Amino acid sequence: MERQAKQAVKLGLSELCFTDHMDYYDGSDCSRYFAEIEKVRQEFSGKLVIRAGWEFGLQRHTIPDFEELYSRYCGKLDFVL
């Protein structure tokens, strides 16, 4: 993420949204993803707005799992695909 943020600043962008692909599996722990987002937000504070997003890889049988996962983290997400 840091490399992409550096390039965004170099290109003159004012905002960048990371939209990691999220395939559900039991025990999905997203704490590392959000910790990295926060680290990059701190590092580029005042230079670049960093947004957090997910791209859900939906399969019919995982929809209830994704709904639960989203309900846990929706307050930390700026964008969902």
C-alpha positions as CSV (number, residue, x, y, z in Angstrom):
1,M,0.0,0.0,0.0
2,E,2.8,2.4,0.8
3,R,4.3,2.0,-2.7
4,Q,0.9,2.8,-4.3
5,A,0.4,5.8,-2.0
6,K,3.8,7.2,-2.9
7,Q,3.0,6.8,-6.6
8,A,-0.4,8.5,-6.1
9,V,1.3,11.5,-4.5
10,K,3.9,11.6,-7.3
11,L,1.0,11.7,-9.8
12,G,-0.7,14.5,-8.0
13,L,-3.7,12.5,-6.8
14,S,-5.6,13.8,-3.8
15,E,-7.3,10.5,-2.8
16,L,-6.7,6.8,-3.2
17,C,-9.0,3.9,-2.3
18,F,-7.7,0.4,-1.8
19,T,-10.3,-2.2,-2.7
20,D,-8.8,-5.5,-1.7
21,H,-10.6,-8.6,-3.1
22,M,-12.3,-10.4,-0.2
23,D,-13.1,-14.1,-0.7
24,Y,-14.8,-15.4,2.4
25,Y,-13.5,-18.2,4.4
26,D,-14.2,-19.3,7.9
27,G,-12.4,-17.1,10.4
28,S,-11.8,-14.2,8.1
29,D,-9.7,-11.8,10.1
30,C,-9.4,-8.4,8.5
31,S,-7.5,-6.7,11.3
32,R,-4.2,-6.7,9.4
33,Y,-5.8,-5.0,6.4
34,F,-7.3,-2.2,8.4
35,A,-4.0,-1.9,10.4
36,E,-2.1,-1.4,7.2
37,I,-4.7,1.2,5.9
38,E,-4.3,3.1,9.2
39,K,-0.5,3.0,8.9
40,V,-0.6,4.4,5.4
41,R,-3.2,7.0,6.4
42,Q,-0.8,8.2,9.2
43,E,2.2,8.3,6.9
44,F,0.5,10.3,4.1
45,S,-1.7,12.5,6.4
46,G,-2.0,15.9,4.8
47,K,-0.7,14.6,1.4
48,L,-3.2,12.0,0.4
49,V,-6.6,10.9,1.6
50,I,-6.6,7.1,2.0
51,R,-9.9,5.2,1.7
52,A,-10.6,1.6,2.5
53,G,-12.7,-0.7,0.4
54,W,-13.5,-4.3,-0.4
55,E,-14.4,-6.2,-3.5
56,F,-16.6,-9.1,-2.4
57,G,-16.1,-12.3,-4.4
58,L,-19.6,-13.6,-3.9
59,Q,-20.9,-17.1,-4.4
60,R,-24.5,-17.9,-3.5
61,H,-23.5,-20.1,-0.6
62,T,-21.3,-17.4,1.0
63,I,-23.8,-14.5,0.9
64,P,-24.9,-14.8,4.6
65,D,-21.2,-15.0,5.6
66,F,-20.4,-11.8,3.7
67,E,-23.5,-10.0,5.1
68,E,-22.2,-10.8,8.6
69,L,-18.6,-9.8,7.8
70,Y,-19.8,-6.5,6.3
71,S,-21.9,-5.8,9.3
72,R,-18.8,-6.2,11.5
73,Y,-16.6,-3.8,9.4
74,C,-19.0,-1.5,7.6
75,G,-17.9,1.5,9.8
76,K,-14.4,1.1,8.5
77,L,-15.2,0.9,4.8
78,D,-15.5,3.8,2.4
79,F,-16.3,1.7,-0.7
80,V,-17.6,-1.8,-1.5
81,L,-17.7,-3.5,-4.9
